[in-house]
């Protein structure tokens, strides 16, 4: 568990470190044109999401056949070498290739999640998945800050440091990480199950799996509203880069506190089903505050309420994993990551377009205002509450006793 936690945290830290410098490097390759750089950034994000969509189910299925350890280690080594390629990239083509490979090698997260399922009893899985949320939050807090600091010296330095972190982590795992899936529990590999569409078929096996997958898809789409965070805070409240960065740091700290400290306690007290309901039932209020807040101070009130949303995802994972065999846990996590990939393809454009239309002079669509994207996100989480209640209801074969 410690190694997997460190692996995910370092992956997120490395990704966060290059976030502040990648746009600057792209702008440099595009001769200083911000317009062209923005277009390329959109292309990079789309391709990265496509790689995640196609490769996450594949790596998850491969881990069900050959074990978790080789997939995790190969991904870590590949990610380290990929960052080296990006650090040395002499032109846009090489940088683009590096981003494609990054999307592939970063698709090992489902395997890491399957590893957690292998080594954790069902009653403790939600707490373990909560620690994953804490790792993601830690990377969100530390990565951009460290990347910005290193990038001030050299825009390519964060790539070198990210490469070093990934390779050291891979070497550590090579000598420390044991295999979690014994040969007798492994399944056969099938391209039918390993492709993105085929992996989603697994979710149809049990109505509760399918229902919770729909709930998680709403949650993943909600997460994409953060693509308008910087633009919204600048447009509506006139916040500086420092203030925006601190607000994102507060979001990351919320993820750490909820995932690392609250999930285990709340699940123990309320059970997984009620924990999900609390997460969505409070989280939507935070997004509503984001959308309606008239001042920056009011906006900040929404962050701790929104952070409560982080209770829902680990609890949902805890409810889903018992319905899948040991040799299919990788396929399940790959399917869920595929849903995240779908959200990553749809969400950025959806929320960005909505924000643009809401602030367009004359507002031809008569949208409520610049906070419309966050109002949409709030509505998605609000819909998730009754949907969660329905798909996890008891005594009808659709849920589990709570």
N, C-alpha and C positions, 0 to 999 in steps of 0.2 A: 504494500500500500504506500509506503514512504517513497519508493522509487517511482511509482506511477504518479503520485502527487507531484513529485519534483519534475518528472517528465512533462506533464501537462503545464505546470507553472513555467518551466523554462521555454516550452514551445510558445506559450502566450507572451512571455517576456521578450523573446526574440522577435516575434511578430510585431509587438508593440514598439520595440526599439527602432524598427525600420520605418514605422508609420510617419514620423515627423520628417524624415529625410528623403523618402522615396519620391514625393512630389517635387522636391527641389532638384533631385537628380534627373527626373524626367524632363523638367523645365530646361535644365542645362542641355540635355540631348536635343531638345526641340528648339534650340537657338534662343531661349528666353521667352518664347511665346506661351503665355498663360492659357490662352484659348486651346492651343494644341495640347498642352500638358493636361488640361482638364479632360479633353476628349480621350487621351491615352489612359488617364487614371480610370475613367469609366470602363474602357476596354479591359484594362488590367483586372479590375474588380469583377467584371463579368466572366472573364476566362478563369480566374481563380475559383469562382463559385461553380463554374461548369466542371472543373477538375474535381472539386469536392463532391459534386453530385454523382459523377460517374465512378470515381475511384473509392469513395468511402464504402459502398456496398461490396466492391471487389476485395478490398483489403480485409473487411470484416469476414467475408466468406473464406478467404484464404487462411485467416487465423483459426477458423473453425476446423479447417482441414490439417494445417501444419503446426498449429499451436500459436500462442500469443507472442512468445518471446522473439522468434525470428522476425516477425512483422514489425514489432516495436523497435527492435534494434536496427533493422534495415532502414526504417523510416528516419530514425535519429541520425544515422550516418549520412543518409541521402540528404536530409535537410541541412546538415552541416556543410556538406560539399556544395550544395546549391547556393548557400549564402556566400561561399567563396567565389563561385561563378558570378554572382551579382556584384560582389565587391570589385571584381576585376573587369566587369562588363565594359567594353570599349565603345559600345553603341547601343541604340535602343533595341535592336534585335536580340542581342545577348541578354539584356535586362528583361525583355519580354519572355525569353526562353526560361530564365531563372524563375520568373513568377509562375509560369506554367508548372515547372517541376515542384515549386513550393506548394502549389495547390494539391499536387499528387502526394508528396511526402507528408504534408500536414493532415492527410486523411487517415492517419493512424489513430486519431482520437477514439473512433469506435472500438478499435482493438484494445486500447487502454481501458475503456469502459467495460468491455467484456472481461478483461483481466480482473477488474474489481468484482464483477459478478461471480467469477470463478472462486475467488478467495474469501468472499464475505457471505455469511449466512443471510437468508432472506430478511430476517428482522432487523438487520443492521445495514442493509444496502442503501436505504434512503440517506442515512447519516454519511455513508461513504461517498455517495454522489454529491452530497452537500459539500464535502471537502473539495471535490472537483470544482464546484462553483467558487469556493474560496480561492483555489489556485488560479482560476480565470480572472477573478477580481484582483488578485495580487499582481498578475501580469499586466492588467489594465492600468493599475496605479503606477507601478514602477517602470514599465516598458517605455511609454512615451516620454516620461521625464528623463530617464537615462539616455534614451535615443537622442532627445533634443540637446542634452548636455554634450554628448560625444559628437553629435553632428555639427556643433559650433566650431569644433576643431577641424573636422574633415567629414563631409557628407557620406563617405564610404566607410568610416570607422565603425558605425553601428553594425554594418554587415559583417565585418571581421569579428567583432565581439559576439554577435549572434552565432556565427559559425563556430567559434570556440566553445560557447556554452553548449551547443548541440552535440559537438564531437566529444566533449568531456562527459556529457551525460550518457552518450552512447558507449563510451569506454567503461564508465562506471557500471552501466547495466550489463555489459559483456561479462564482467567478473562477478556481479552481485545478483542480478535478476534471475530467479528460477522460473521454470515453465509452470504455468498455472493449470493447463489443460492436458491431463494425461492421455496417452495414445488411445486407451480403450474408450474414452469419451469423445473422441474426434469423429467428425462426419466426413462424408465424401464431398468433393468440390464439384459444383455444377455451374456452368455459365448461365443457365436459366435462372438460378437464384442469385448469382453474383452481379447481374446487371441491375441498374437502378429500378427499372420497372418490376423485374422479377423479385427483387428483395422486398418490395412493398407488398407482394402477395402474402408474405408471412403475416402481415398485420391483419389480413382478412380471416385468419384461422380462428380467432376468438373475437367475439363482438366487443369485449372490453378493450382488447388491444387496438382494434380499429377505432373505437370511440376515443380512447386516450391519445391515439396518434392525431386525430382531428383536433383535439384540444391543444396538443403540443404544436401543431402547425399554426394555429392561431397565436400561440405564444411566440413562436419563432418570427412570425410576421410582425408582431408587436415590437419585437426587438429591433427591427429594421427602421423604426421611426427615429432611432438615434442618428440616422444619417442626416437628419435636418437639425440636429442639436446645435451645432456651431452657428449655422446660418440664422436659426431662429433667435438665439440669444443675442446675436449681433444686431439683427434687424429690430427686434422688439424692445430690448433693454439697453442696447448699445454697450454690451460688456466688452472688456478688453480680452486679449488672448490669455492673459494671466488668469482672469476671472473664469473664463471658459474652461481652462485647464484645471483649475481648482474644483470646478463643479464636476468635471469628469472624474477627478480624483475622489470626490465624495461618493460618486456612483460606485467606483471600484471598492472603496472602503465598505460601502453598504453590502456589496457582494461577499466580501470577506467575512463580515460579521454575521450575516445571515447564513452563508454556507458553512462557515467554520464553527459557529457557536450555537446558532438557533435551531438549525434543522434537526439535529439529533435530539435536542430537548423537546421540541414541539411534537415531533413524530412519536416520541416516547409517551408524551402526555395525551395527544389527541388521536394518534394513528395516522396512517398515510392519507386516507381519503379526506379526513377533516383538515389535515395540514394543507392539502391542495386547495380546498375551499377557502381557507384563511388566506393563502397566498394570492389567489386570484381575487377574492372578495375585498381585500385591502389594496392590492396593487393597482387596480383600475382607478381608485380614487387619486393615487399619486399622479397618474397620467392625465386625469381630468384637471387636476390643479395646474399641471404644466400648460395645458391648453387654455385655461381661463384666467391664469394669474395676470394681474394688471401691473405688478412690479416684480423686480428681481427677488425681493425678500419673500414675497408670496410664492414665487417659483421654487425657491429653496425648500419650502415646507413640504413640497411634493416628493423630494428625494428619499427621505426615510420611509415614507408610505409606499412609494414605488418599489423600494428595495425589498419589501415584504414579499413581493411577487417571486423572489428567489426561493421561497419555500416550496413552490409548486413543482418545479421541474424535478428535483431529487425525489420527491414523494411519488410523482408519476412514474419515474424509473423503477422505484421500489415496488410499485403495483404491477408493472408490466413484466419484469424479469421472471417471476415464478411461472408464468404461462408459456415459457419457452424452454426447450431442452438445453442441456449444457453445450451440446455441439451446434447450437443455433444462436448462441448469445452474440457472437460476432455479427451474424446476419441481421439480428434485431437492431444492434447498435448502428450497423451500416445503413439500415432502412431509416432509422431516426435521423441519422446524419444526412441522408438523402432528402428528407423532409426539410431539414435546415437549409440544404442547398437550393431547394425549390423556393423557399422564402427569401434566400439571398438573391435569387434571380428576379423575383417579382417585387419584393419590398422596396429596395432603394428607388427604383423608378416610380413606384406607386406613391410613396410619401414625398419624394422630391417634386414630382409633378403636382401633387395636391398643394404643397407649400407654394410653389410658383404661381399656381392659379389663384390661391387665396390672397396673394399680395400683388397680383397683377392690377395695374391701374383700371379702375372701374369694376373689378371683381365680377367679370361677366357671368360666372357660375353662381354668384351670390353665396359663396362659402362663408362660414361664420367669422373667419379672420385668420391671421397667421398661425394661430394655435390649432388649426384644423387637423394637421397630421397627428398631434398628440390626442386630440379628441377621438380620432379614428382608432388609435391604439387603445385608448381607454375603453371604447365600445367593444373591441375585440376581446379584451380581458373580461369585460362584463358578460359577454356572451359565453365565455368559457365557464362561468360559475354554474349556470343551470345545466350546461352540457356535461360538466364533470359530475354533477349530482345524478344525472340520468344514466350515464354509462357505468357508474360505479355503484348503482343502487343495489341493495341486498335482496336476497331471497327470490331472485328471478333468474339466477344462473348467469347474470351479467356482471356481477361484482364479487367481492370477497367480504366476509364478515370483518367488521372494523372493531 
